[in-house]
């Protein structure tokens, strides 16, 4: 039983499916665009609707 367990553990450790050296993915070439600007918040209940009042 001990031999069977040892063989199972050895086969599980050696058969991960990866072949060749492990490599990191290439770095992205361009930075993502910045997020859109957020409109400033209005204080004291004033509106900023440009209605001409």
mmCIF entry with sequence, helices, sheets and N, C-alpha, C, O atoms, coordinates in Angstrom:
data_MODEL
# 
_entry.id   MODEL 
# 
_entity.id                         1 
_entity.type                       polymer 
_entity.pdbx_number_of_molecules   1 
# 
_entity_poly.entity_id                      1 
_entity_poly.type                           'polypeptide(L)' 
_entity_poly.nstd_linkage                   no 
_entity_poly.nstd_monomer                   no 
_entity_poly.pdbx_seq_one_letter_code       
;(UNK)(UNK)(UNK)(UNK)(UNK)(UNK)(UNK)(UNK)(UNK)(UNK)(UNK)(UNK)(UNK)(UNK)(UNK)(UNK)
(UNK)(UNK)(UNK)(UNK)(UNK)(UNK)(UNK)(UNK)(UNK)(UNK)(UNK)(UNK)(UNK)(UNK)(UNK)(UNK)
(UNK)(UNK)(UNK)(UNK)(UNK)(UNK)(UNK)(UNK)(UNK)(UNK)(UNK)(UNK)(UNK)(UNK)(UNK)(UNK)
(UNK)(UNK)(UNK)(UNK)(UNK)
;
_entity_poly.pdbx_seq_one_letter_code_can   XXXXXXXXXXXXXXXXXXXXXXXXXXXXXXXXXXXXXXXXXXXXXXXXXXXXX 
_entity_poly.pdbx_strand_id                 A 
# 
loop_
_entity_poly_seq.entity_id 
_entity_poly_seq.num 
_entity_poly_seq.mon_id 
_entity_poly_seq.hetero 
1 1  UNK n 
1 2  UNK n 
1 3  UNK n 
1 4  UNK n 
1 5  UNK n 
1 6  UNK n 
1 7  UNK n 
1 8  UNK n 
1 9  UNK n 
1 10 UNK n 
1 11 UNK n 
1 12 UNK n 
1 13 UNK n 
1 14 UNK n 
1 15 UNK n 
1 16 UNK n 
1 17 UNK n 
1 18 UNK n 
1 19 UNK n 
1 20 UNK n 
1 21 UNK n 
1 22 UNK n 
1 23 UNK n 
1 24 UNK n 
1 25 UNK n 
1 26 UNK n 
1 27 UNK n 
1 28 UNK n 
1 29 UNK n 
1 30 UNK n 
1 31 UNK n 
1 32 UNK n 
1 33 UNK n 
1 34 UNK n 
1 35 UNK n 
1 36 UNK n 
1 37 UNK n 
1 38 UNK n 
1 39 UNK n 
1 40 UNK n 
1 41 UNK n 
1 42 UNK n 
1 43 UNK n 
1 44 UNK n 
1 45 UNK n 
1 46 UNK n 
1 47 UNK n 
1 48 UNK n 
1 49 UNK n 
1 50 UNK n 
1 51 UNK n 
1 52 UNK n 
1 53 UNK n 
# 
_struct_asym.id          A 
_struct_asym.entity_id   1 
# 
_struct_conf.conf_type_id            HELX_P 
_struct_conf.id                      HELX_P1 
_struct_conf.pdbx_PDB_helix_id       AA1 
_struct_conf.beg_label_comp_id       UNK 
_struct_conf.beg_label_asym_id       A 
_struct_conf.beg_label_seq_id        2 
_struct_conf.pdbx_beg_PDB_ins_code   ? 
_struct_conf.end_label_comp_id       UNK 
_struct_conf.end_label_asym_id       A 
_struct_conf.end_label_seq_id        14 
_struct_conf.pdbx_end_PDB_ins_code   ? 
_struct_conf.beg_auth_comp_id        UNK 
_struct_conf.beg_auth_asym_id        A 
_struct_conf.beg_auth_seq_id         2 
_struct_conf.end_auth_comp_id        UNK 
_struct_conf.end_auth_asym_id        A 
_struct_conf.end_auth_seq_id         14 
_struct_conf.pdbx_PDB_helix_class    1 
_struct_conf.details                 ? 
_struct_conf.pdbx_PDB_helix_length   13 
# 
_struct_conf_type.id          HELX_P 
_struct_conf_type.criteria    ? 
_struct_conf_type.reference   ? 
# 
loop_
_atom_site.group_PDB 
_atom_site.id 
_atom_site.type_symbol 
_atom_site.label_atom_id 
_atom_site.label_alt_id 
_atom_site.label_comp_id 
_atom_site.label_asym_id 
_atom_site.label_entity_id 
_atom_site.label_seq_id 
_atom_site.pdbx_PDB_ins_code 
_atom_site.Cartn_x 
_atom_site.Cartn_y 
_atom_site.Cartn_z 
_atom_site.occupancy 
_atom_site.B_iso_or_equiv 
_atom_site.pdbx_formal_charge 
_atom_site.auth_seq_id 
_atom_site.auth_comp_id 
_atom_site.auth_asym_id 
_atom_site.auth_atom_id 
_atom_site.pdbx_PDB_model_num 
ATOM 1   N N  . UNK A 1 1  ? 0.828   -1.205 0.000   1.00 0.00 ? 1  UNK A N  1 
ATOM 2   C CA . UNK A 1 1  ? 0.000   0.000  0.000   1.00 0.00 ? 1  UNK A CA 1 
ATOM 3   C C  . UNK A 1 1  ? 0.867   1.262  0.000   1.00 0.00 ? 1  UNK A C  1 
ATOM 4   O O  . UNK A 1 1  ? 0.552   2.247  -0.668  1.00 0.00 ? 1  UNK A O  1 
ATOM 5   N N  . UNK A 1 2  ? 1.956   1.212  0.756   1.00 0.00 ? 2  UNK A N  1 
ATOM 6   C CA . UNK A 1 2  ? 2.860   2.367  0.831   1.00 0.00 ? 2  UNK A CA 1 
ATOM 7   C C  . UNK A 1 2  ? 3.511   2.627  -0.530  1.00 0.00 ? 2  UNK A C  1 
ATOM 8   O O  . UNK A 1 2  ? 3.714   3.777  -0.920  1.00 0.00 ? 2  UNK A O  1 
ATOM 9   N N  . UNK A 1 3  ? 3.834   1.556  -1.241  1.00 0.00 ? 3  UNK A N  1 
ATOM 10  C CA . UNK A 1 3  ? 4.448   1.700  -2.562  1.00 0.00 ? 3  UNK A CA 1 
ATOM 11  C C  . UNK A 1 3  ? 3.464   2.324  -3.547  1.00 0.00 ? 3  UNK A C  1 
ATOM 12  O O  . UNK A 1 3  ? 3.837   3.174  -4.355  1.00 0.00 ? 3  UNK A O  1 
ATOM 13  N N  . UNK A 1 4  ? 2.226   1.901  -3.475  1.00 0.00 ? 4  UNK A N  1 
ATOM 14  C CA . UNK A 1 4  ? 1.203   2.451  -4.356  1.00 0.00 ? 4  UNK A CA 1 
ATOM 15  C C  . UNK A 1 4  ? 1.000   3.947  -4.102  1.00 0.00 ? 4  UNK A C  1 
ATOM 16  O O  . UNK A 1 4  ? 0.858   4.727  -5.044  1.00 0.00 ? 4  UNK A O  1 
ATOM 17  N N  . UNK A 1 5  ? 0.988   4.343  -2.825  1.00 0.00 ? 5  UNK A N  1 
ATOM 18  C CA . UNK A 1 5  ? 0.838   5.760  -2.478  1.00 0.00 ? 5  UNK A CA 1 
ATOM 19  C C  . UNK A 1 5  ? 2.030   6.571  -2.977  1.00 0.00 ? 5  UNK A C  1 
ATOM 20  O O  . UNK A 1 5  ? 1.857   7.671  -3.502  1.00 0.00 ? 5  UNK A O  1 
ATOM 21  N N  . UNK A 1 6  ? 3.231   6.036  -2.817  1.00 0.00 ? 6  UNK A N  1 
ATOM 22  C CA . UNK A 1 6  ? 4.433   6.731  -3.270  1.00 0.00 ? 6  UNK A CA 1 
ATOM 23  C C  . UNK A 1 6  ? 4.426   6.892  -4.792  1.00 0.00 ? 6  UNK A C  1 
ATOM 24  O O  . UNK A 1 6  ? 4.784   7.953  -5.304  1.00 0.00 ? 6  UNK A O  1 
ATOM 25  N N  . UNK A 1 7  ? 4.023   5.851  -5.510  1.00 0.00 ? 7  UNK A N  1 
ATOM 26  C CA . UNK A 1 7  ? 3.963   5.947  -6.971  1.00 0.00 ? 7  UNK A CA 1 
ATOM 27  C C  . UNK A 1 7  ? 2.920   6.964  -7.424  1.00 0.00 ? 7  UNK A C  1 
ATOM 28  O O  . UNK A 1 7  ? 3.141   7.703  -8.383  1.00 0.00 ? 7  UNK A O  1 
ATOM 29  N N  . UNK A 1 8  ? 1.791   6.998  -6.735  1.00 0.00 ? 8  UNK A N  1 
ATOM 30  C CA . UNK A 1 8  ? 0.762   7.970  -7.083  1.00 0.00 ? 8  UNK A CA 1 
ATOM 31  C C  . UNK A 1 8  ? 1.261   9.394  -6.866  1.00 0.00 ? 8  UNK A C  1 
ATOM 32  O O  . UNK A 1 8  ? 1.065   10.255 -7.723  1.00 0.00 ? 8  UNK A O  1 
ATOM 33  N N  . UNK A 1 9  ? 1.900   9.648  -5.736  1.00 0.00 ? 9  UNK A N  1 
ATOM 34  C CA . UNK A 1 9  ? 2.403   10.999 -5.454  1.00 0.00 ? 9  UNK A CA 1 
ATOM 35  C C  . UNK A 1 9  ? 3.478   11.409 -6.447  1.00 0.00 ? 9  UNK A C  1 
ATOM 36  O O  . UNK A 1 9  ? 3.495   12.553 -6.901  1.00 0.00 ? 9  UNK A O  1 
ATOM 37  N N  . UNK A 1 10 ? 4.374   10.493 -6.789  1.00 0.00 ? 10 UNK A N  1 
ATOM 38  C CA . UNK A 1 10 ? 5.418   10.829 -7.762  1.00 0.00 ? 10 UNK A CA 1 
ATOM 39  C C  . UNK A 1 10 ? 4.823   11.114 -9.132  1.00 0.00 ? 10 UNK A C  1 
ATOM 40  O O  . UNK A 1 10 ? 5.252   12.050 -9.806  1.00 0.00 ? 10 UNK A O  1 
ATOM 41  N N  . UNK A 1 11 ? 3.849   10.329 -9.552  1.00 0.00 ? 11 UNK A N  1 
ATOM 42  C CA . UNK A 1 11 ? 3.256   10.570 -10.863 1.00 0.00 ? 11 UNK A CA 1 
ATOM 43  C C  . UNK A 1 11 ? 2.452   11.863 -10.873 1.00 0.00 ? 11 UNK A C  1 
ATOM 44  O O  . UNK A 1 11 ? 2.417   12.555 -11.890 1.00 0.00 ? 11 UNK A O  1 
ATOM 45  N N  . UNK A 1 12 ? 1.802   12.205 -9.753  1.00 0.00 ? 12 UNK A N  1 
ATOM 46  C CA . UNK A 1 12 ? 1.033   13.449 -9.686  1.00 0.00 ? 12 UNK A CA 1 
ATOM 47  C C  . UNK A 1 12 ? 1.949   14.668 -9.740  1.00 0.00 ? 12 UNK A C  1 
ATOM 48  O O  . UNK A 1 12 ? 1.597   15.690 -10.329 1.00 0.00 ? 12 UNK A O  1 
ATOM 49  N N  . UNK A 1 13 ? 3.121   14.556 -9.126  1.00 0.00 ? 13 UNK A N  1 
ATOM 50  C CA . UNK A 1 13 ? 4.044   15.691 -9.122  1.00 0.00 ? 13 UNK A CA 1 
ATOM 51  C C  . UNK A 1 13 ? 4.755   15.878 -10.457 1.00 0.00 ? 13 UNK A C  1 
ATOM 52  O O  . UNK A 1 13 ? 5.091   17.005 -10.820 1.00 0.00 ? 13 UNK A O  1 
ATOM 53  N N  . UNK A 1 14 ? 4.984   14.815 -11.179 1.00 0.00 ? 14 UNK A N  1 
ATOM 54  C CA . UNK A 1 14 ? 5.755   14.924 -12.421 1.00 0.00 ? 14 UNK A CA 1 
ATOM 55  C C  . UNK A 1 14 ? 4.895   15.082 -13.654 1.00 0.00 ? 14 UNK A C  1 
ATOM 56  O O  . UNK A 1 14 ? 5.433   15.371 -14.723 1.00 0.00 ? 14 UNK A O  1 
ATOM 57  N N  . UNK A 1 15 ? 3.594   14.910 -13.566 1.00 0.00 ? 15 UNK A N  1 
ATOM 58  C CA . UNK A 1 15 ? 2.764   14.964 -14.777 1.00 0.00 ? 15 UNK A CA 1 
ATOM 59  C C  . UNK A 1 15 ? 1.799   16.141 -14.738 1.00 0.00 ? 15 UNK A C  1 
ATOM 60  O O  . UNK A 1 15 ? 0.585   15.952 -14.810 1.00 0.00 ? 15 UNK A O  1 
ATOM 61  N N  . UNK A 1 16 ? 2.333   17.355 -14.625 1.00 0.00 ? 16 UNK A N  1 
ATOM 62  C CA . UNK A 1 16 ? 1.471   18.531 -14.566 1.00 0.00 ? 16 UNK A CA 1 
ATOM 63  C C  . UNK A 1 16 ? 0.988   18.959 -15.943 1.00 0.00 ? 16 UNK A C  1 
ATOM 64  O O  . UNK A 1 16 ? 0.041   19.740 -16.035 1.00 0.00 ? 16 UNK A O  1 
ATOM 65  N N  . UNK A 1 17 ? 1.610   18.471 -17.022 1.00 0.00 ? 17 UNK A N  1 
ATOM 66  C CA . UNK A 1 17 ? 1.158   18.792 -18.366 1.00 0.00 ? 17 UNK A CA 1 
ATOM 67  C C  . UNK A 1 17 ? 1.920   19.929 -19.016 1.00 0.00 ? 17 UNK A C  1 
ATOM 68  O O  . UNK A 1 17 ? 1.770   20.132 -20.221 1.00 0.00 ? 17 UNK A O  1 
ATOM 69  N N  . UNK A 1 18 ? 2.718   20.672 -18.297 1.00 0.00 ? 18 UNK A N  1 
ATOM 70  C CA . UNK A 1 18 ? 3.494   21.764 -18.877 1.00 0.00 ? 18 UNK A CA 1 
ATOM 71  C C  . UNK A 1 18 ? 4.770   21.211 -19.498 1.00 0.00 ? 18 UNK A C  1 
ATOM 72  O O  . UNK A 1 18 ? 5.466   20.400 -18.885 1.00 0.00 ? 18 UNK A O  1 
ATOM 73  N N  . UNK A 1 19 ? 5.074   21.650 -20.712 1.00 0.00 ? 19 UNK A N  1 
ATOM 74  C CA . UNK A 1 19 ? 6.326   21.255 -21.352 1.00 0.00 ? 19 UNK A CA 1 
ATOM 75  C C  . UNK A 1 19 ? 7.137   22.500 -21.623 1.00 0.00 ? 19 UNK A C  1 
ATOM 76  O O  . UNK A 1 19 ? 6.574   23.556 -21.908 1.00 0.00 ? 19 UNK A O  1 
ATOM 77  N N  . UNK A 1 20 ? 8.422   22.395 -21.542 1.00 0.00 ? 20 UNK A N  1 
ATOM 78  C CA . UNK A 1 20 ? 9.300   23.528 -21.786 1.00 0.00 ? 20 UNK A CA 1 
ATOM 79  C C  . UNK A 1 20 ? 9.375   24.453 -20.585 1.00 0.00 ? 20 UNK A C  1 
ATOM 80  O O  . UNK A 1 20 ? 8.701   24.227 -19.580 1.00 0.00 ? 20 UNK A O  1 
ATOM 81  N N  . UNK A 1 21 ? 10.191  25.495 -20.683 1.00 0.00 ? 21 UNK A N  1 
ATOM 82  C CA . UNK A 1 21 ? 10.339  26.424 -19.561 1.00 0.00 ? 21 UNK A CA 1 
ATOM 83  C C  . UNK A 1 21 ? 9.098   27.292 -19.381 1.00 0.00 ? 21 UNK A C  1 
ATOM 84  O O  . UNK A 1 21 ? 8.414   27.620 -20.350 1.00 0.00 ? 21 UNK A O  1 
ATOM 85  N N  . UNK A 1 22 ? 8.820   27.654 -18.154 1.00 0.00 ? 22 UNK A N  1 
ATOM 86  C CA . UNK A 1 22 ? 7.698   28.550 -17.880 1.00 0.00 ? 22 UNK A CA 1 
ATOM 87  C C  . UNK A 1 22 ? 8.094   29.972 -18.255 1.00 0.00 ? 22 UNK A C  1 
ATOM 88  O O  . UNK A 1 22 ? 9.230   30.378 -18.014 1.00 0.00 ? 22 UNK A O  1 
ATOM 89  N N  . UNK A 1 23 ? 7.178   30.730 -18.839 1.00 0.00 ? 23 UNK A N  1 
ATOM 90  C CA . UNK A 1 23 ? 7.474   32.081 -19.302 1.00 0.00 ? 23 UNK A CA 1 
ATOM 91  C C  . UNK A 1 23 ? 6.387   33.028 -18.843 1.00 0.00 ? 23 UNK A C  1 
ATOM 92  O O  . UNK A 1 23 ? 5.221   32.651 -18.729 1.00 0.00 ? 23 UNK A O  1 
ATOM 93  N N  . UNK A 1 24 ? 6.783   34.268 -18.579 1.00 0.00 ? 24 UNK A N  1 
ATOM 94  C CA . UNK A 1 24 ? 5.827   35.320 -18.253 1.00 0.00 ? 24 UNK A CA 1 
ATOM 95  C C  . UNK A 1 24 ? 5.218   35.842 -19.553 1.00 0.00 ? 24 UNK A C  1 
ATOM 96  O O  . UNK A 1 24 ? 5.906   35.865 -20.574 1.00 0.00 ? 24 UNK A O  1 
ATOM 97  N N  . UNK A 1 25 ? 3.957   36.259 -19.552 1.00 0.00 ? 25 UNK A N  1 
ATOM 98  C CA . UNK A 1 25 ? 3.364   36.828 -20.770 1.00 0.00 ? 25 UNK A CA 1 
ATOM 99  C C  . UNK A 1 25 ? 4.037   38.160 -21.103 1.00 0.00 ? 25 UNK A C  1 
ATOM 100 O O  . UNK A 1 25 ? 4.552   38.832 -20.209 1.00 0.00 ? 25 UNK A O  1 
ATOM 101 N N  . UNK A 1 26 ? 4.037   38.545 -22.375 1.00 0.00 ? 26 UNK A N  1 
ATOM 102 C CA . UNK A 1 26 ? 4.665   39.821 -22.742 1.00 0.00 ? 26 UNK A CA 1 
ATOM 103 C C  . UNK A 1 26 ? 3.927   40.994 -22.117 1.00 0.00 ? 26 UNK A C  1 
ATOM 104 O O  . UNK A 1 26 ? 2.717   40.938 -21.900 1.00 0.00 ? 26 UNK A O  1 
ATOM 105 N N  . UNK A 1 27 ? 4.670   42.056 -21.830 1.00 0.00 ? 27 UNK A N  1 
ATOM 106 C CA . UNK A 1 27 ? 4.084   43.263 -21.233 1.00 0.00 ? 27 UNK A CA 1 
ATOM 107 C C  . UNK A 1 27 ? 3.195   43.960 -22.253 1.00 0.00 ? 27 UNK A C  1 
ATOM 108 O O  . UNK A 1 27 ? 3.467   43.890 -23.451 1.00 0.00 ? 27 UNK A O  1 
ATOM 109 N N  . UNK A 1 28 ? 2.129   44.637 -21.803 1.00 0.00 ? 28 UNK A N  1 
ATOM 110 C CA . UNK A 1 28 ? 1.281   45.375 -22.754 1.00 0.00 ? 28 UNK A CA 1 
ATOM 111 C C  . UNK A 1 28 ? 2.073   46.511 -23.395 1.00 0.00 ? 28 UNK A C  1 
ATOM 112 O O  . UNK A 1 28 ? 2.927   47.126 -22.758 1.00 0.00 ? 28 UNK A O  1 
ATOM 113 N N  . UNK A 1 29 ? 1.778   46.775 -24.651 1.00 0.00 ? 29 UNK A N  1 
ATOM 114 C CA . UNK A 1 29 ? 2.547   47.786 -25.386 1.00 0.00 ? 29 UNK A CA 1 
ATOM 115 C C  . UNK A 1 29 ? 2.086   49.206 -25.105 1.00 0.00 ? 29 UNK A C  1 
ATOM 116 O O  . UNK A 1 29 ? 2.896   50.133 -25.122 1.00 0.00 ? 29 UNK A O  1 
ATOM 117 N N  . UNK A 1 30 ? 0.790   49.392 -24.846 1.00 0.00 ? 30 UNK A N  1 
ATOM 118 C CA . UNK A 1 30 ? 0.271   50.735 -24.605 1.00 0.00 ? 30 UNK A CA 1 
ATOM 119 C C  . UNK A 1 30 ? -0.482  50.752 -23.284 1.00 0.00 ? 30 UNK A C  1 
ATOM 120 O O  . UNK A 1 30 ? -1.097  49.761 -22.890 1.00 0.00 ? 30 UNK A O  1 
ATOM 121 N N  . UNK A 1 31 ? -0.425  51.882 -22.615 1.00 0.00 ? 31 UNK A N  1 
ATOM 122 C CA . UNK A 1 31 ? -1.178  52.041 -21.374 1.00 0.00 ? 31 UNK A CA 1 
ATOM 123 C C  . UNK A 1 31 ? -2.648  52.258 -21.712 1.00 0.00 ? 31 UNK A C  1 
ATOM 124 O O  . UNK A 1 31 ? -2.964  52.849 -22.745 1.00 0.00 ? 31 UNK A O  1 
ATOM 125 N N  . UNK A 1 32 ? -3.544  51.790 -20.859 1.00 0.00 ? 32 UNK A N  1 
ATOM 126 C CA . UNK A 1 32 ? -4.971  52.035 -21.122 1.00 0.00 ? 32 UNK A CA 1 
ATOM 127 C C  . UNK A 1 32 ? -5.289  53.519 -21.025 1.00 0.00 ? 32 UNK A C  1 
ATOM 128 O O  . UNK A 1 32 ? -4.602  54.245 -20.307 1.00 0.00 ? 32 UNK A O  1 
ATOM 129 N N  . UNK A 1 33 ? -6.318  53.989 -21.734 1.00 0.00 ? 33 UNK A N  1 
ATOM 130 C CA . UNK A 1 33 ? -6.653  55.418 -21.686 1.00 0.00 ? 33 UNK A CA 1 
ATOM 131 C C  . UNK A 1 33 ? -7.122  55.809 -20.286 1.00 0.00 ? 33 UNK A C  1 
ATOM 132 O O  . UNK A 1 33 ? -7.685  54.983 -19.568 1.00 0.00 ? 33 UNK A O  1 
ATOM 133 N N  . UNK A 1 34 ? -6.894  57.067 -19.894 1.00 0.00 ? 34 UNK A N  1 
ATOM 134 C CA . UNK A 1 34 ? -7.325  57.509 -18.566 1.00 0.00 ? 34 UNK A CA 1 
ATOM 135 C C  . UNK A 1 34 ? -8.850  57.542 -18.476 1.00 0.00 ? 34 UNK A C  1 
ATOM 136 O O  . UNK A 1 34 ? -9.529  57.693 -19.492 1.00 0.00 ? 34 UNK A O  1 
ATOM 137 N N  . UNK A 1 35 ? -9.385  57.404 -17.275 1.00 0.00 ? 35 UNK A N  1 
ATOM 138 C CA . UNK A 1 35 ? -10.844 57.458 -17.139 1.00 0.00 ? 35 UNK A CA 1 
ATOM 139 C C  . UNK A 1 35 ? -11.374 58.849 -17.469 1.00 0.00 ? 35 UNK A C  1 
ATOM 140 O O  . UNK A 1 35 ? -10.632 59.825 -17.354 1.00 0.00 ? 35 UNK A O  1 
ATOM 141 N N  . UNK A 1 36 ? -12.637 58.967 -17.877 1.00 0.00 ? 36 UNK A N  1 
ATOM 142 C CA . UNK A 1 36 ? -13.191 60.286 -18.214 1.00 0.00 ? 36 UNK A CA 1 
ATOM 143 C C  . UNK A 1 36 ? -13.255 61.179 -16.978 1.00 0.00 ? 36 UNK A C  1 
ATOM 144 O O  . UNK A 1 36 ? -13.395 60.699 -15.853 1.00 0.00 ? 36 UNK A O  1 
ATOM 145 N N  . UNK A 1 37 ? -13.149 62.484 -17.208 1.00 0.00 ? 37 UNK A N  1 
ATOM 146 C CA . UNK A 1 37 ? -13.168 63.454 -16.106 1.00 0.00 ? 37 UNK A CA 1 
ATOM 147 C C  . UNK A 1 37 ? -14.561 63.483 -15.476 1.00 0.00 ? 37 UNK A C  1 
ATOM 148 O O  . UNK A 1 37 ? -15.573 63.335 -16.162 1.00 0.00 ? 37 UNK A O  1 
ATOM 149 N N  . UNK A 1 38 ? -14.589 63.672 -14.182 1.00 0.00 ? 38 UNK A N  1 
ATOM 150 C CA . UNK A 1 38 ? -15.850 63.740 -13.449 1.00 0.00 ? 38 UNK A CA 1 
ATOM 151 C C  . UNK A 1 38 ? -16.226 65.204 -13.283 1.00 0.00 ? 38 UNK A C  1 
ATOM 152 O O  . UNK A 1 38 ? -15.378 66.025 -12.934 1.00 0.00 ? 38 UNK A O  1 
ATOM 153 N N  . UNK A 1 39 ? -17.503 65.544 -13.530 1.00 0.00 ? 39 UNK A N  1 
ATOM 154 C CA . UNK A 1 39 ? -17.973 66.920 -13.386 1.00 0.00 ? 39 UNK A CA 1 
ATOM 155 C C  . UNK A 1 39 ? -17.887 67.335 -11.917 1.00 0.00 ? 39 UNK A C  1 
ATOM 156 O O  . UNK A 1 39 ? -18.170 66.522 -11.037 1.00 0.00 ? 39 UNK A O  1 
ATOM 157 N N  . UNK A 1 40 ? -17.502 68.580 -11.635 1.00 0.00 ? 40 UNK A N  1 
ATOM 158 C CA . UNK A 1 40 ? -17.426 69.016 -10.237 1.00 0.00 ? 40 UNK A CA 1 
ATOM 159 C C  . UNK A 1 40 ? -18.814 69.038 -9.585  1.00 0.00 ? 40 UNK A C  1 
ATOM 160 O O  . UNK A 1 40 ? -19.822 69.314 -10.236 1.00 0.00 ? 40 UNK A O  1 
ATOM 161 N N  . UNK A 1 41 ? -18.833 68.747 -8.319  1.00 0.00 ? 41 UNK A N  1 
ATOM 162 C CA . UNK A 1 41 ? -20.099 68.748 -7.592  1.00 0.00 ? 41 UNK A CA 1 
ATOM 163 C C  . UNK A 1 41 ? -20.518 70.180 -7.275  1.00 0.00 ? 41 UNK A C  1 
ATOM 164 O O  . UNK A 1 41 ? -19.681 71.042 -7.009  1.00 0.00 ? 41 UNK A O  1 
ATOM 165 N N  . UNK A 1 42 ? -21.822 70.417 -7.306  1.00 0.00 ? 42 UNK A N  1 
ATOM 166 C CA . UNK A 1 42 ? -22.379 71.737 -7.024  1.00 0.00 ? 42 UNK A CA 1 
ATOM 167 C C  . UNK A 1 42 ? -22.658 71.836 -5.532  1.00 0.00 ? 42 UNK A C  1 
ATOM 168 O O  . UNK A 1 42 ? -23.212 70.914 -4.933  1.00 0.00 ? 42 UNK A O  1 
ATOM 169 N N  . UNK A 1 43 ? -22.270 72.969 -4.930  1.00 0.00 ? 43 UNK A N  1 
ATOM 170 C CA . UNK A 1 43 ? -22.465 73.157 -3.492  1.00 0.00 ? 43 UNK A CA 1 
ATOM 171 C C  . UNK A 1 43 ? -23.605 74.147 -3.238  1.00 0.00 ? 43 UNK A C  1 
ATOM 172 O O  . UNK A 1 43 ? -23.956 74.929 -4.121  1.00 0.00 ? 43 UNK A O  1 
ATOM 173 N N  . UNK A 1 44 ? -24.173 74.114 -2.054  1.00 0.00 ? 44 UNK A N  1 
ATOM 174 C CA . UNK A 1 44 ? -25.183 75.053 -1.567  1.00 0.00 ? 44 UNK A CA 1 
ATOM 175 C C  . UNK A 1 44 ? -26.462 75.061 -2.402  1.00 0.00 ? 44 UNK A C  1 
ATOM 176 O O  . UNK A 1 44 ? -27.141 76.087 -2.453  1.00 0.00 ? 44 UNK A O  1 
ATOM 177 N N  . UNK A 1 45 ? -26.806 73.980 -3.042  1.00 0.00 ? 45 UNK A N  1 
ATOM 178 C CA . UNK A 1 45 ? -28.051 73.888 -3.773  1.00 0.00 ? 45 UNK A CA 1 
ATOM 179 C C  . UNK A 1 45 ? -28.084 74.679 -5.074  1.00 0.00 ? 45 UNK A C  1 
ATOM 180 O O  . UNK A 1 45 ? -29.145 74.781 -5.690  1.00 0.00 ? 45 UNK A O  1 
ATOM 181 N N  . UNK A 1 46 ? -26.976 75.235 -5.511  1.00 0.00 ? 46 UNK A N  1 
ATOM 182 C CA . UNK A 1 46 ? -26.933 75.982 -6.774  1.00 0.00 ? 46 UNK A CA 1 
ATOM 183 C C  . UNK A 1 46 ? -27.011 75.000 -7.927  1.00 0.00 ? 46 UNK A C  1 
ATOM 184 O O  . UNK A 1 46 ? -26.520 73.876 -7.820  1.00 0.00 ? 46 UNK A O  1 
ATOM 185 N N  . UNK A 1 47 ? -27.613 75.408 -9.012  1.00 0.00 ? 47 UNK A N  1 
ATOM 186 C CA . UNK A 1 47 ? -27.658 74.567 -10.192 1.00 0.00 ? 47 UNK A CA 1 
ATOM 187 C C  . UNK A 1 47 ? -26.713 75.141 -11.227 1.00 0.00 ? 47 UNK A C  1 
ATOM 188 O O  . UNK A 1 47 ? -26.396 76.330 -11.222 1.00 0.00 ? 47 UNK A O  1 
ATOM 189 N N  . UNK A 1 48 ? -26.274 74.266 -12.113 1.00 0.00 ? 48 UNK A N  1 
ATOM 190 C CA . UNK A 1 48 ? -25.372 74.670 -13.172 1.00 0.00 ? 48 UNK A CA 1 
ATOM 191 C C  . UNK A 1 48 ? -25.962 74.216 -14.507 1.00 0.00 ? 48 UNK A C  1 
ATOM 192 O O  . UNK A 1 48 ? -25.331 73.486 -15.271 1.00 0.00 ? 48 UNK A O  1 
ATOM 193 N N  . UNK A 1 49 ? -27.225 74.683 -14.771 1.00 0.00 ? 49 UNK A N  1 
ATOM 194 C CA . UNK A 1 49 ? -27.904 74.227 -15.962 1.00 0.00 ? 49 UNK A CA 1 
ATOM 195 C C  . UNK A 1 49 ? -27.867 75.263 -17.104 1.00 0.00 ? 49 UNK A C  1 
ATOM 196 O O  . UNK A 1 49 ? -28.386 74.999 -18.188 1.00 0.00 ? 49 UNK A O  1 
ATOM 197 N N  . UNK A 1 50 ? -27.264 76.427 -16.871 1.00 0.00 ? 50 UNK A N  1 
ATOM 198 C CA . UNK A 1 50 ? -27.129 77.480 -17.901 1.00 0.00 ? 50 UNK A CA 1 
ATOM 199 C C  . UNK A 1 50 ? -28.480 77.856 -18.515 1.00 0.00 ? 50 UNK A C  1 
ATOM 200 O O  . UNK A 1 50 ? -28.566 78.080 -19.722 1.00 0.00 ? 50 UNK A O  1 
ATOM 201 N N  . UNK A 1 51 ? -29.521 77.925 -17.708 1.00 0.00 ? 51 UNK A N  1 
ATOM 202 C CA . UNK A 1 51 ? -30.847 78.250 -18.241 1.00 0.00 ? 51 UNK A CA 1 
ATOM 203 C C  . UNK A 1 51 ? -31.075 79.771 -18.320 1.00 0.00 ? 51 UNK A C  1 
ATOM 204 O O  . UNK A 1 51 ? -32.093 80.199 -18.864 1.00 0.00 ? 51 UNK A O  1 
ATOM 205 N N  . UNK A 1 52 ? -30.167 80.585 -17.800 1.00 0.00 ? 52 UNK A N  1 
ATOM 206 C CA . UNK A 1 52 ? -30.275 82.028 -17.907 1.00 0.00 ? 52 UNK A CA 1 
ATOM 207 C C  . UNK A 1 52 ? -31.122 82.662 -16.841 1.00 0.00 ? 52 UNK A C  1 
ATOM 208 O O  . UNK A 1 52 ? -31.545 83.805 -17.014 1.00 0.00 ? 52 UNK A O  1 
ATOM 209 N N  . UNK A 1 53 ? -31.387 82.004 -15.781 1.00 0.00 ? 53 UNK A N  1 
ATOM 210 C CA . UNK A 1 53 ? -32.217 82.594 -14.713 1.00 0.00 ? 53 UNK A CA 1 
ATOM 211 C C  . UNK A 1 53 ? -31.382 83.394 -13.750 1.00 0.00 ? 53 UNK A C  1 
ATOM 212 O O  . UNK A 1 53 ? -31.912 83.957 -12.793 1.00 0.00 ? 53 UNK A O  1 
# 
